[in-house]
Amino acid sequence: MAQQQIKKKKKKKRNRDTFIGRCKIRIVRFLMGKILPRYYDHYAKKPVDEDKVIFVESRYEKLSNNFELIYDRLSKDDSLNIKIHLLRHLFVGRLEHFRRCFALAKDAATAKYIFICEGCRVTGKLNIRPETTVFQVWHGCGLGKRFGFSCVNKEFGGNLEERRFSNIYKADYASVSAPSIIPYFEEAFGKGENNPIEVLALGMSRTDIYFDKERIAKAYDNLYAAVPEARGKKVICYSPTFRGNPSEASVPDLPDYCAMADRFRDDYVLIVKYHPMIQSVPAIPDYCKGFAFDVSKTLSSDDAVMSSDIYINDYSSLMYDCSLMNRPQLFYAPDVDDYEDERGMYFDYETSVPSKVLKTTDELIEAIENIDNYDFDRLAEFREKYMSSCDGHSTDRIIAKMFGDRVIKGS
């Protein structure tokens, strides 16, 4: 039987640890920390456009599902002047990225409303005028791997000075998926004098689709279009997050797809959805063709979650989205000790996730074989603790908070 080879990755020297890397950092800090704010201030002398709404995507090439429902609702109101800015950080050349940053700063200078969904290098650097409201809808439910100020001095997180300089989480409001996690997000966002952000448990807009039967049916149509072999079979979805720094995101040690194929190919298909930050992924072995499929570019994360019968996670926040579907979820994390040292978790990972943590392919296969014994009571407790504000009406609450007394036509 063909076997996948698991190789230990040699750590690369970070760019900031080299002379050229340090010079580049100084240039970036000058442009983003000095020139960009002045550029914004110049255009902020003009009156605010009371109808201008800006959506900012830091990485993706189109508006992501974090904004989709909010954008669709607002776009029905012809009185609004809606703009989309795609910064494409780490995905386009440095000069092109700077061009996009400055274009956003100019547009933001007269905007009344700005939506962001993750760390934003531009809004974090600007002294946003008081007439403008910035709303952080965030892109991850629940509470898992540490981020932002919560992982300062970790290998992943950089130091406190770097975090304070970037200030990428600065906003007026942020929404999270449950009241119990508000204090943790306040810490991660660096709430304080430099970021007086108000974190609210309004729910996550993008999770409203998990309560929409028509959208769930569409997810199956999308699955069968991407993987026709899935018809008539059960679906296992494996969706690992990246390892290392986002700028050098790498694939984790993977389970043995071929061993899984030997055991399950008659009854299941395996769809693999890698994190979008991972730009180099291994090919599916020829031995597994017809059983395993890489859907990273052909199926959205929402479609993958909604159409799977068994969901295999590691540390991805999609564990929380998946809990809304009330379907078995397994956790394959052979590197849990190293991951906690490198990045850290907000909770004891092995006792808090809604099933046993699996560290070998054999353990994973055994868990799938015994999936009929899955503990749904444990999953329900997990969902109530971390997702209680996600009830299908999060978009309504976010729009109401952002726009206040203004009536949004079509709402």
C-alpha positions in Angstrom: 0.0 0.0 0.0 1.2 3.5 -0.9 2.1 5.5 2.1 2.4 9.3 2.6 5.7 10.4 3.9 5.6 12.7 6.9 8.6 15.0 6.9 9.7 17.3 9.6 9.9 20.9 8.3 13.1 22.8 8.9 12.4 26.2 10.4 13.2 29.1 8.1 15.0 32.2 9.3 12.4 34.9 9.6 12.8 37.9 7.3 13.0 40.2 10.3 16.1 38.4 11.6 18.1 39.4 8.5 19.7 42.7 7.6 17.7 43.1 4.4 14.6 42.0 6.3 15.1 44.7 8.9 15.6 47.4 6.3 12.4 46.4 4.6 10.6 46.6 7.9 11.9 50.1 8.5 10.6 51.2 5.0 7.2 49.6 5.6 7.0 51.3 9.0 7.8 54.7 7.5 5.2 54.3 4.7 2.5 52.8 6.9 3.2 54.6 10.1 4.1 58.1 8.9 3.0 58.7 5.3 -0.3 56.8 5.2 -1.8 58.6 8.2 -0.9 62.0 6.8 -2.4 61.0 3.4 -5.6 60.1 5.2 -5.6 63.3 7.2 -5.3 65.4 4.1 -8.5 63.9 2.6 -10.3 63.8 5.9 -10.6 67.6 5.7 -13.5 67.0 3.3 -17.0 66.4 4.6 -18.1 62.9 5.5 -20.3 61.2 3.0 -23.1 60.1 5.2 -24.1 57.3 2.7 -20.6 55.8 2.1 -20.1 52.2 3.4 -16.7 50.5 2.9 -16.0 46.8 3.1 -12.3 45.9 3.6 -10.9 42.5 2.7 -7.3 42.2 3.8 -6.4 39.0 1.9 -9.1 37.6 -0.3 -9.6 38.3 -4.0 -13.3 38.9 -3.5 -15.7 39.7 -0.7 -15.7 36.8 1.7 -18.6 35.1 3.4 -17.8 37.2 6.5 -19.4 40.1 4.7 -21.7 38.4 2.2 -25.0 38.6 4.1 -24.3 42.1 5.3 -23.4 43.3 1.9 -26.4 41.6 0.2 -28.7 43.4 2.7 -27.1 46.8 2.3 -26.9 46.6 -1.5 -30.7 46.6 -1.6 -30.7 50.1 -0.3 -30.0 52.4 -3.3 -29.3 55.4 -1.0 -26.0 53.8 0.1 -22.7 54.3 -1.6 -21.0 51.0 -1.1 -17.3 50.5 -1.8 -15.2 47.3 -1.6 -11.4 47.4 -1.1 -9.3 44.2 -1.6 -5.9 44.8 -0.1 -4.6 41.3 -1.0 -1.9 41.4 1.7 0.8 38.7 1.0 -0.9 37.8 -2.3 0.2 40.7 -4.5 3.5 42.5 -4.8 4.5 44.9 -2.2 4.1 48.0 -4.4 0.7 47.0 -5.5 -0.3 46.3 -1.9 0.8 49.8 -0.9 -1.2 51.3 -3.8 -4.3 49.5 -2.5 -3.6 50.6 1.1 -3.4 54.3 0.0 -6.5 54.0 -2.1 -8.4 52.7 0.9 -7.0 55.5 3.2 -8.3 58.1 0.7 -11.7 56.5 0.4 -12.0 55.9 4.2 -11.2 59.5 4.9 -14.8 60.5 3.9 -16.6 57.3 4.8 -19.4 57.1 7.4 -19.2 53.3 7.9 -16.3 50.8 7.6 -16.6 47.1 7.9 -13.5 44.9 8.5 -13.3 41.2 9.2 -9.8 40.5 10.4 -6.7 42.5 11.3 -6.5 45.6 9.0 -3.1 47.3 8.6 -4.7 50.4 7.2 -7.5 51.3 9.6 -5.1 50.4 12.4 -2.7 53.1 11.4 -5.2 55.9 10.9 -6.6 58.4 13.3 -10.1 57.6 12.2 -12.3 60.7 12.4 -15.1 60.6 15.1 -17.9 60.8 12.5 -16.8 57.4 11.1 -17.7 54.0 12.7 -15.5 51.0 12.2 -17.1 47.6 12.8 -15.0 44.4 13.2 -17.3 41.5 12.2 -14.4 39.1 12.7 -13.9 35.8 10.7 -13.7 33.1 13.3 -16.3 31.8 15.7 -15.7 30.6 19.2 -12.4 30.6 21.0 -9.5 28.4 20.0 -5.9 29.3 19.0 -4.5 32.5 20.4 -4.1 35.5 18.2 -3.3 39.2 18.4 -2.2 40.5 21.8 -2.9 37.1 23.4 0.1 35.5 21.7 2.6 38.3 22.3 6.2 36.8 22.6 5.0 33.5 21.2 6.9 32.3 18.1 3.7 33.1 16.1 2.9 36.4 17.7 5.8 38.8 17.7 6.5 41.2 20.5 4.4 43.8 22.3 6.0 46.7 20.4 5.2 45.2 17.0 1.6 44.6 18.1 1.1 48.1 19.4 2.7 49.5 16.2 0.4 47.5 13.9 -2.8 48.0 16.0 -4.5 46.0 13.3 -7.6 45.2 15.4 -8.6 48.8 16.1 -12.3 49.4 15.7 -15.3 50.9 17.4 -17.2 47.6 17.7 -16.6 43.9 17.2 -19.1 41.0 17.3 -18.4 37.5 18.7 -20.3 34.3 18.8 -21.1 34.0 22.6 -21.0 36.2 25.7 -18.6 33.8 27.5 -15.7 34.7 25.1 -15.9 38.5 25.2 -13.1 39.0 27.8 -10.7 36.8 25.6 -11.4 38.9 22.5 -10.9 42.1 24.4 -7.5 40.9 25.3 -6.7 39.7 21.8 -7.8 42.9 20.2 -5.7 44.9 22.7 -8.7 46.8 24.2 -7.4 49.9 26.0 -6.3 53.5 25.3 -5.1 52.7 21.8 -8.1 50.6 21.0 -11.3 51.4 22.9 -13.2 48.6 21.0 -16.5 47.4 22.4 -16.9 43.7 22.0 -20.5 42.5 21.7 -22.1 39.0 21.5 -24.2 39.8 18.5 -23.3 36.6 16.8 -21.4 36.1 13.5 -23.2 37.2 10.3 -21.9 34.4 8.2 -23.4 31.7 10.4 -26.9 32.8 9.5 -26.7 30.5 6.5 -26.5 27.4 8.8 -30.2 28.1 9.6 -31.3 28.4 6.0 -32.6 25.2 4.5 -32.3 26.4 1.0 -28.7 27.4 1.5 -27.9 24.0 2.9 -29.5 22.3 -0.1 -27.4 24.5 -2.3 -24.3 23.3 -0.5 -25.0 19.8 -1.6 -25.5 20.9 -5.2 -22.1 22.6 -5.0 -20.5 19.5 -3.5 -21.8 17.3 -6.3 -20.7 19.8 -9.0 -17.2 19.8 -7.5 -17.1 16.1 -6.6 -19.6 14.0 -8.6 -18.2 10.9 -7.0 -19.8 12.0 -3.7 -23.3 11.1 -4.9 -24.6 8.1 -3.1 -21.8 8.1 -0.5 -21.2 9.7 2.9 -18.7 12.5 3.0 -15.7 13.0 5.3 -14.3 16.5 5.3 -10.8 17.2 6.5 -10.0 20.9 6.9 -6.7 21.6 8.7 -5.5 25.1 9.5 -2.0 26.3 8.5 1.2 26.0 10.6 3.8 28.7 11.2 3.6 32.4 10.4 0.9 33.5 8.0 3.5 34.9 5.6 5.1 31.4 5.3 2.0 29.3 6.0 2.7 25.6 5.6 0.6 22.4 5.6 0.6 20.3 8.7 1.6 16.6 9.1 -1.3 14.9 7.3 -3.1 11.6 8.0 -2.4 8.7 5.7 -5.1 9.3 3.0 -4.2 5.9 1.4 -4.8 4.0 4.6 -8.1 5.8 4.9 -8.9 4.9 1.3 -8.3 1.2 1.9 -10.8 1.2 4.8 -13.5 3.6 3.6 -13.5 4.0 -0.2 -16.6 1.8 -0.6 -18.8 3.9 1.6 -17.2 7.4 1.8 -15.4 10.1 -0.1 -12.8 12.3 1.6 -12.8 16.0 0.7 -9.8 18.0 1.8 -10.2 21.7 2.3 -6.8 23.4 3.1 -6.6 26.8 4.8 -6.5 29.6 2.1 -3.2 30.9 3.5 -1.4 27.7 2.5 -0.2 28.4 -1.0 1.6 25.1 -1.6 -0.3 21.9 -0.9 0.7 18.3 -1.6 -1.1 16.5 -4.4 -3.6 13.8 -3.6 -1.7 10.4 -4.1 -2.7 8.5 -7.2 -3.6 5.5 -5.1 -6.4 7.6 -3.5 -8.0 8.9 -6.7 -11.7 8.3 -6.6 -11.7 8.5 -2.8 -9.8 11.7 -1.8 -10.4 15.1 -3.4 -8.7 18.4 -2.8 -11.6 21.0 -2.9 -9.5 23.9 -1.6 -10.3 25.9 -4.8 -13.6 24.4 -5.8 -15.7 24.4 -2.7 -16.2 27.0 0.0 -15.6 26.3 3.6 -19.3 26.7 4.3 -20.3 24.2 1.6 -17.7 21.8 2.9 -19.0 22.0 6.5 -22.7 21.9 5.5 -22.4 18.9 3.1 -20.2 16.7 5.3 -21.3 13.7 7.4 -18.1 13.7 9.4 -15.9 16.7 9.9 -12.2 16.3 10.8 -10.6 19.4 12.3 -7.4 20.3 14.1 -7.3 23.9 15.5 -9.5 25.7 13.0 -12.3 27.9 14.2 -14.5 26.0 11.8 -15.1 23.6 14.6 -17.6 26.1 15.9 -19.4 26.5 12.6 -19.6 22.8 12.3 -21.2 22.5 15.7 -24.3 24.3 14.4 -24.9 21.4 12.0 -24.9 18.9 14.9 -22.8 16.4 13.0 -19.9 14.3 14.3 -16.6 16.2 14.5 -13.2 14.6 15.0 -9.9 16.2 15.9 -6.7 15.0 14.2 -3.8 16.9 15.9 -0.6 14.9 16.1 1.4 18.0 16.8 -0.8 19.4 19.7 2.2 19.8 22.1 4.3 21.7 19.6 1.3 23.8 18.5 0.5 24.9 22.0 4.1 25.9 22.6 4.3 27.9 19.3 1.0 29.7 19.4 -1.0 28.8 22.5 -4.6 28.0 23.1 -7.2 29.9 25.1 -8.3 26.6 26.8 -7.0 23.1 27.4 -7.4 21.8 23.9 -7.6 18.1 24.6 -10.4 18.4 27.2 -12.4 21.2 25.7 -13.0 20.2 22.0 -16.1 18.1 21.6 -14.5 14.7 21.0 -11.2 12.9 21.7 -8.1 14.3 20.1 -6.5 11.8 17.7 -2.8 11.7 17.1 -2.3 8.8 14.6 -4.1 7.7 11.4 -5.0 4.4 13.1 -6.8 6.3 15.8 -8.6 8.4 13.2 -9.7 5.3 11.3 -11.0 3.7 14.5 -12.9 6.8 15.4 -14.6 6.9 12.0 -15.4 3.2 12.3 -17.2 3.9 15.7 -18.9 7.1 14.6 -22.3 5.7 15.6 -21.2 6.1 19.2 -20.4 9.8 18.9 -21.2 11.8 22.1 -23.7 14.4 20.9 -24.3 15.6 24.5 -20.7 16.8 24.6 -21.2 18.6 21.3 -24.3 20.3 22.6 -22.5 21.7 25.6 -19.7 22.9 23.4 -22.1 24.7 21.1 -24.0 26.4 23.9 -20.8 27.7 25.5 -19.2 29.1 22.4 -22.0 29.7 19.8 -25.1 30.7 21.8 -25.4 34.1 20.0 -25.5 32.4 16.6 -29.2 31.8 16.0 -29.8 32.8 12.4 -30.3 36.5 13.2 -26.8 37.8 13.7 -26.8 39.9 10.5 -30.0 41.8 11.7 -28.3 42.7 15.0 -25.0 43.8 13.4 -26.8 46.1 10.9 -29.0 47.5 13.7 -25.9 48.3 15.9 -23.9 49.8 13.0 -26.6 52.0 11.5 -28.6 52.8 14.6 -31.8 54.8 13.8 -31.1 54.9 10.1 -33.6 52.8 8.3 -32.0 50.3 5.8 -34.4 49.8 2.9 -34.9 46.1 2.2 -34.2 45.0 5.8 
